[in-house]
Amino acid sequence: METQQTQSFWQRNSIMIKAVVVGFLILILLIPTGFIQSLVQERQERQQQVIAEVSSKWASGQKISGPFLLVPYVTNEKDEKGNPYTVTRNAYFLPEQLNINGKLIPEIRNRSIYKVALYKTDMKLSGTFAPLDFKTLNIDPASVKWNELRFCMGLTDNRGIAEQLQLHFNNATIEMNPDLPANTIASAGVNAMLPASIATDTGSHTFSVNLKLNGSERLFFTPVGKQTQVQLQSDYNNASFTGLYLPAESPSLDSGFNAKWNISYFTRSFPQSWKDEKVNIDDAAFGVELLQGMDSYSKTMRSVKYALLFIALTFCIFFFIEVLQKRSVHPLQYVLVGFALCIFYTLLLSVSEYIGFDFGYAIADVATVGLITLYIQSVFGKWSIAAGFFVFLSALYGMIYILIQLQDGSLLFGSIGLFILLAVVMYYSRKIDWSGGRKQVTESIPVTGE
């Protein structure tokens, strides 16, 4: 009697019990997807190591800080005992007008299976400095060390300087040196000693420098001019404009870009001249980053984040077919289908490293959908069911691919797609008898007259 009651319980609740088991399997399969995410991060870190290694032999991302005039002057001070002594301090003067016009030439280097975006530049920096006004800084012109006045320009990595730099300042041509005085607003760069005759020159000072600079990944500028104008051209069609300022004109990235910035000193937080303290001018930097698209690792990581959706929807369809076809499917068969869905991501990761994300996604998609379709046919013995599963998986992988490609519209498209998928699942779930075939039995009690 007890055995019959036990069997009756399992039979009455077989569908719900199977649904609970399937839900548990979905949660279990999140474990391998976590390992896959770790694998993607590991490969992405390896890519960054390769980029850093190649960049260290070429030049790192460059930021041009300046140019500026460094003017040392002497002050008389007294120590605690009242004994006088002299201290040399620095005053800084920024240009009235700064024009930068150049071309960025990309160079893609391959290291093993990885690509590194390097570049060469051919730029001309020109502009004017106003006559040095020491009154606003409360500096006595007689205390200035005119024979140590320097024209300075900060660079992130001096290894990127491709040829000897010459400064054209007023009517003089001066060779520049690959260093900067200590405790200036830039830690590395180049400088040129200016002639002492600048002390008697009451007019504006013109300058120009032809700069051929190598770098990697990014090129930034600082708006040190009272009016800064930058024009940068390139045939690289996958760039991002970042920093404190965006280009004044929207560049076209289809066949390259021609970016133009026009920046006034009213929009920044540092003055045109100051003394003694170090002012941070790098916070106002702007420029361009050379991207390699949304690289295959970033896209693969985004696709892995949809693993729960893949597994849950696939198992739901699998479960509905099992119930509607009245064909018992072993939990191990669910696990095998789940592993096939997880293997998709490892295939995508490994193949896309060689042939790119798009072709890698297509190959992993065809292999996974084909494998699961053939397996479904062998489980249910009907090509019609296998064909339906093929259409469902193809549509699901297609939707996720579009979501990964989209930027701004991914949320809208994803929400609509998920709503449609949920509607389909709800439509077919209405045919399932969740009571396990139970029927309500009303016991009839005869009524006898008294």
N, C-alpha and C positions, 0 to 999 in steps of 0.2 A: 504493500500500500504506500509506504514511504518512497519507494523507488518511483512509483507512478506519479506521485505528487512532485518529486524532484524533476523528472522528465517533463512533466506538464509545465513547471515553472520555466525551464530553459526554452521549451518550445514556444510558450506564450510571449517570452521577452527576447526571443532570438535576434530580432532586428535591432532592438535597442542595445543589446549586449554587443552585437557586431559593430554598431555605430560607435560605442564607447571604445572598443578595441581599435577601430580605425583612427579615432581621435588621438588615442595614446600613441599609435604608430607615427602620426604626423608630428607629435611633439618629440618623439625619439629621433626622427630624421632631421630635426633641427641641429642635432649634435654634429653630424658630418658637414652641414652647411657652415657651422662655426669654424671648423677646421679649414674649410675652403676659404673663408674670409681671411684667416690667418695666413694661408698660403699666398693669397693675392697680395696682402700687405708685405709679406716677405719678399716677393718678387719685385714689388714696387720699391721697397727699400734698396734692393740690389740695383735697380735702375738708377736711383739717386746716387748711389755710391759710384756707379760707372760715370754718371754725369760729372760728379765732383772730381773724379780722377782725371777725366779728359780735360775739364776746365782748368785743373791745376797745372796742366802742361801747356795750355793755350793762354787763357786769361779768364778771370771770373767776370761776373756781371759788373758793368762799369757805371759809375755815377760821376758826372763832371760837376764839381763843387767850385763855383767861381766863374770867371776870374775875379780877383780882388787885389788891391794894393795893400801891402804890409809896410807900415811906416813906423820904425823904431824911434823912440824919443827917450830922453833922460829926465828923470825927476830927482830932486834933492829931498832927502828925508833924514830923520834923526832916529837913532836907536833909543833904548830905554834910558841910557845914561846921558842922552842929549848930544851924542857925537854925530856929526853929519856924515852921510854917505849917499851915494848915487845909485839909482836903480833904473835899468833899461826896461821900458814897457813898450807895448805895441798898440798902434792905432790901425783901424781897418777902414778902407774906403771901397765902396762898390761902384760899378759903372753906371753912368746915366742911361746909356743905351747898350743893349747886348743883343746881337744878331747871331744866330747859329743856323747855318744852312748846310745840310749834308745828305749823304746817301748811305743807307745801311745795306750791306751785301751779305745775305745769309749764306752759311756754309754748313751743311749737314754732314756730320762725321758718324761713321758706324764703328761701334766697338762690340764685337761678338754679335748678339742679336739686338743690341740696343742702338738707338739713335740719339745723338746729342746736337742741339741747335747752337751753332757757333755763328759768329758774324765778324765782318770787317766793316769799318766805316771810313768815309772820306768826308771830313767836315771842315768848314771854315768858321772860326769864331772871330767876330769883329765888333767894334763898338767904340764908345767914347767914355772917358772919365772927365768929370767936371774939375775945374781948378780946386786944389786941395784947400779946404776951408777948416783951419785949425781953431778958429774962434768958437765955433759951435761946440767943440770938444774941450775947450778951455786948455789948449796946449800952446805953449810958447814956441813959435816957429824956430827960434834960436836954439831950442833944446832938441830939435829933430836931427837924427843922424842921416843926413842926406846921401851920404855915400853908401848907406846900407838899405836904401829903399828898394823894395822888391815887388815885382809883378808875379803873383802866385795863382796857381790853378790846381785844385784838388782832383785827384783821380783815385779810383778804388784800387786798381791794380796796374802798376807801372809796367808790368811785363807785356801789357797789351799795346804799348807804344811801338808803332811799326817803323818809324824813321825819326831821324833827328828833328827836333822842334826848333823853329826859329820864330822869334817874336818881332813883329814890325810895330814899333812904338814911336809915334810921331814920325820923324824922318830917319830913325835909327833902326838897324837890324841887329838883333841880339840873340845869341844862342842860349837856349834854355837848359837848365840843369835838372837832373832827375831826383830832386829831393825838396823837402820843405823845412823851414826853420821849426824848431821844437815849439810846442804849445800854441800852435795856430788853430784856426777853425777847421782845418783838414789835416788828417794824420799822414796822408801820402799824396804825392803829386809832383808837380814841376814848378820851377821858379826861374826868374831872370832878374839879374841885378840891373836896375835902371840908372841912367846917367844922372849925376848930381845937378845937371843943368835944369832939371825939372823944377828946382826951387825958384828959378827966376822966370819960368814960363807961366804967364798969366792966362793963357788960353786953355781951351779944352784939349785933352790928350786923346789921340786916336790910337787904336791898336788893332791887330789882326794876327791870327795864328791859324795855320793849316794843320789840322790834326788828323792823322791816320791812326785809328785805334782799333785794336782787336778785343773781343769780349765774348761772353757766352750768355745766352738766355735773356738778358735784359740790358737796356740802355736808358739811364736816367739823367736828368738835368736839374739844376737849381735855378730859380728865377731871381738872380742877384741883380739884374738890371732894374733901374727905375722903370724902364719899359723893356720887357724881354720878349723877343720874337724868335721862335724856333720853327724851322721847316725841315721835316725829315721824310725822305722818300725811300721806298724799298719795293721789291717785287715779291716779298714774302707775304703770303696771303692768309696767314693764320697768326695774327698778332692780337695782343690785348693792351689797351691803353689804360694805365693805372697811375696812381699817385694822387697828389692833391689837386691836379688840374687835368681836365680832359681837353682834347684838341678843340680849337675854336670852330674848325670846319670838320664835318663828319667825313672821314676818309672811306674810300671804297676798298674792300678787302678781297674782292673777287680775283683780281690780277695783281694785288699788291696794295700799298697804301701811300698816300701823300698827306701826312698829318701836319697841321699848322697850329701852333700855340701863340697867343698874344696876351701877355700877362703884365698887369700893372703892379707896382709896388704897394698899392693900397690894399691888395688882397693877401698880403703876407704879414707875418708877425715880427719881423726884424727890420731895423732901420737901414739907411744908406751908409751910415758911418757910425763908429763907436770906438771906444778905447778900453784897454785893459782886459775886460772880461771876454770869455769865449761865448759867442752867440751860436746857437744851433741853427744852421741854415738848411740842414738836410731834411728837416721835417716838411719842408715845402717842395721836396723833390717830385718830379713827374717824369713820365716817359713811356716806354713801350716794352712789353715782354714778348719774346718769341715763344709761342706755344707749339706743341706738336699735336694740335687738336685736343680734344678730350681723349688723352692717350688710352690705349687698350686696357691698362690696369684700372683706370678710373671708371671706364665703362663696364668692365667686368665686375668691379666692386658694386656698382649700381645694380647690375643684373642679379648678383647674388642676394641683394636685399629683397628681391622679389621671390626668393626660394620658397618661403612659407606660402605665398599665394599659389605658386605652381603646384606644390605638393598637396595643399588642401583642396584646390579645385579638381586636380586630377583624381585624388582619392574619392572625392564626392561623386564624380561622374562614374568612377569605377564601382563605387558602392551602389549607386542607383541602378546601374546596368545589372549588377549581381542580383539585386532584389527584384527588379522587373522581369529579368529572365529566369528567376527562380533557379539560379545556378550558384551553388556554394563555392566561394573563392577562399582559399586558405590565406591566413594572415601573412605567411611567408611570401605569397605571390604579391601582396601589397608592398611588402618590403623590397622585393626585387624591382618593382616599378619605381618605388621611391629612390632606390640606389641609381637606377637609370637616369632619373631626373637630376640627381646630384652629380653624376658623372658628366652631365652636360656642361657644368661649370668648369670642371678640370679640363675637358676638351677645349672649351672656349679659351681658357687661360693659356694653355700650352700652344694651341694652334695660332692664336692671335699674336703671340710673340714673334712669329715668323712672317705671317702674311697680312697682319692688320686685323682690327676688330671686326670689320664688316664681313670679310670673307671667312674669318674664323667663326663668327656667329652663324653664318649660313651652313658651314660644314658641321658644326656641332648640332645645329637645329635638325638638319636632314638625318644625321646619324641617330640622334636620340628619338626623334619622332618615328623614324623607320623601325628602330628596334622595338619600341613600345607597341607600335601598330601590329607588327608580326607576332609579338607576344600575346596581345589581346586576342588576335585571331586564333591562336593556339589554345587559349584558355576557354573562349566561348564557342569556338568552332564556326563562327559566322563572319564572312567578309563584310557584311553590311555594318555590323557593330564595329569592326576594325576600321572601316572607312569613316564612320562617324567619329571615332576617337581620333583618327588622323586629322580630320577637319578641325576638331576642337583644339588639339594641341598646336596645330599650325596657326590657328587664329590667335591662340594665347601667346605663342612665341612671337608672332608678328606684332601683336599689341605691345608687348614688352620692348621689342626692338624700337618701335616708334617712340615709346616713352623715353628710352635712353637717348635717342637722337634729339628729342625736343629739349628746349631750355625753358622758355617762358610758358609754353602751353602744356607742359607735361602734367601738371596738376589737373587742369581742365579735362584733357583727353583721358587721363587715367581714371578720373572720377566717373566720366561717362562710360568708359569701357567696363569698369567694375560694376556699375549699375546694371548694364546690359547682361553681364555674366551672371549676376545675382538673380536677375529676373528669369533667365533661362533655367537656372538651377531650381528656383522656386516653382517654375511652371512644371518641370518634370517630377519634382518631389511630391506634387499633389496626387500623383497616381500610386504612391506607396501607402500600403496599409500598415501604419506604424503600430497597430495593435497586434500584429503578428497573426492575423486571421481570426482573432477572437470575435465572437458575436455576443451581443447582450442577450441573455436568456431571462425571460420573465416567467416566473413560476406561477402557474394558474391554480388558484385556490377555489374549490367549488363552494358555492353558497347554498345552504339548505334552509328551507323555510321551517319555521317553528310550528 
